[in-house]
Amino acid sequence: MQGSTKNNSIVPFEHLLSEQEKQQIIDNSNTVLYNKKEIIFRQNTRTSHIMFIKSGMVKIFKEGRNKKFIILKVAVQQDFLGLLSIYGRDTHQYSASAAVPTEICFIDIGVFNKILFSNGEFAERFINKICNDGLYIFERLMSQSHKQLPGRIADVILYFAERIFKADEFEFPFTRRELAELAGTTKESFIRTLAEFKNDKIIDLDGSNVKINSLKIVKTLSQLG
């Protein structure tokens, strides 16, 4: 963590806020810059602030027994962090770390909640965001438990191509072990299946650089599971 600065930007959905509400958030928030792999918050620590990503990328993960991890999702610029824990429990139910150098805005939760209570339209959008976050994690866990390995690897490729980078060419921001955690498999199985995709010319792969040659095939593999 490289220190904090006073934040001059506003939260997502800022167009729904009054000028007074915007100023309240500015006056009661700070931005912190995290280095790659640095922990933003840990599982089982107390919730304290509303957080959203000003820039960068964040890995959301949960630790289970025997120090085994599962990556729940990847959060990017303008995403909120930890909402399911903040409004559901007193402690974080998962951890978050910076996948790349990342700026996080921390907002005083009391000030934020007062705005939610007084601004119904903003509150509706915010609640919708919380619900979508929860549903997305639910859908991913269902995918991992029901799909075969090629379908899960296809899901990972589509996840980065369509949700994160919005491009057919990109660089995996994670190690092979982390990608395996995202797919719900072992590192060895992930590497082997990714190599099969490359050999079948579904993708080009050079280290962490990926180029999708047939988006149609990747989507078919994902759908067939």
N, C-alpha and C positions, 0 to 999 in steps of 0.2 A: 504494500500500500504506500503510495507516494505522497500522502497528505491530502488535505481537503481544501476546497476553495468555495467561496460564496457562489451559489447557483443563480444564474440569470435566465435560465430557460424554464419552461412550464411543463406540466405533465401532459400525457396524451389526452385527447379530447378537450384541449384548452379552449377551443372555440365555443364551448358550452359554459365557460366560466365568465363571470363579470370581471371588470378591471380590478375591483376591490378583492375578489377571491384570488385572482392571479397574484396580486401584490402580497396577500397573506401567505401564499405558498412560497413566493420568492423570499420573503422575510424569515421564513421558518424552514429553510432547506439548505443543504450543502451538497457539493459534489465531491466524490472521492475517486481518485484514479488508482486502479488496481493493475498490477503486472500480470502477465500470463501465468496461469496456474495458481495464482493467489486466491485464497479462500475469502469469499465475501461474507458468508454466514455458514455456520455448522449445524448439522442435525442435532436436535435436542437442546439447543441454546434458546434463550427467551427471545420472542419477537419484540421489536421496539420501534421500528420505523416503516413507513411506506417507502418502497424502493422502485425505481425504474431505471432502465438503461438509456443513458444519453448517447453513448457510442460503444461499439465493441460487440462482444459475444460472450454468453455465459452458459456454462454447463450445469444443469440441474441434475443431481444424482442422489440416490438413497443407498445407505450402507445397511447390509443385512448381517446375517450370522457369518462368522469366520472371515470378517472383513471383505466380504464379497459385495460388489457394487452393481447397481443397475442405473444407467443413465435414463432419466425420465423424459427429458426434452432439452432442446437448445433454445435459449432465449436471445433475442437480438435487439437492436436499437428500437426504442420506444415501447418495449415490453416491460410490464411490471414484474416484480420478483416476489415470491413468497406469499402471494395473496391467500392461497388455500390455508396456509398455516396461520397467517396474521388474523384472519377472520374466522378460523375454525378451532384453533388451539392457542395455548399460551406459549408454546415452544415450536420451533421449526421442525417439521416432520421430514425434512430432507436438507441437503447441503447445496451450496452454489459456489462455483469457482470461475474465475475469468479464463476463457478459452484463448483470448488474445488480450492485449492491453485494452482495458475497459473503464469507462466512466459511469459511475453509479450515483444517481441523485437520491439522497435520503431526506424524507419529508417528515416533519413532526406529525405523529399519528393523530394526536388530539386535534390539531388544526385541520388536518385532512378530513377527519370524521365530522367535524362541525360543518364543513363545506358539503359533505355528502348529505347530511341531514337537512340542509337548507336548499340544496339545488337538486331537485328531483330528476331532471333530465340527465345531468352529469352522473348522478347516482345510478340511474338505470343502465347507462353505458358501462359504468364501472362493474356493476353486478354481472352484466352480460359477459364482460371480460373474464371475471372469476369463473363463471360457469363454463365458458369455452375452454379455459385452461384445464379445468377438471375433466371435462369430457374428452379432450385430446389425450390426456394421460391414460384415461380409461380405454380409449380406442387402441392406443399403442400397446398396452398390456394385453388386451384381448388378441391383438395381432400376433404378439410373441407366443402366446399360449396355443394358438390355433393354426398358424401358418408353418409350412415347412421352411427349411433353411434358405433355399433360393428366393422364396417370397419375402422373407425377412431382410435379406441382403438387398433385394430390389427396393424394399421400403426405405432402407437407409439411404440408398442412392437418390431416390425420389425426394426424400425429406430434405436433403441438402440442395438438390437441384431446384425444387419448386418452392419450398418454404423459406430456406435460408438464403441462398445465393440468387435464386430466380434466373438460372442460366444452365445451359447444357454442359458447360466446361467450368470446373471449379477445383479448388484444392481442399482436400479433407483437412479440417482444423485439428483433428484428434489423432492420437496414436492408433495403431491397429488394435491394441487391447481395449482402448476406449470405444472404438467403433464396434468391437465385438460386444461390449457391455450395452451399447445402444441397440444392438440387434438381438440381444438376449442369447448369445452363444459364446463359444470359446474363441480365443484368438486364433488358434490353429484352424478351426472350421471356417471362420470368417475369411482368413487369408486364402484358404483353398477354394472357397466358393467364388471369391472375387477374382482369383486367377482363372477359374472356369469361365466367368463372364468375359474376361479379356481374351481367352483362347477362342471363344465362340464369336469374338468380334462384336459383342454387344456394347462393350466399352473399350476405350483405350485407357491404359493405366501406366503412368510414369512416376514412380514413387508415390507421392500423395496427390498428384495431379490426375484428375479424371475428366474424360471426355465421353459423353454418351453418344454412341453411334446410332442406336435405335431406341428412342424413347418409347416407341410403341411396344417393343419387346419387354422393356423394363416394366412398363405399366401392366402388360399381360401377366408377367411373372408375379407381380404384386397382387393382382386380382385373383389369379388362380391359387396363390398361396402355396 
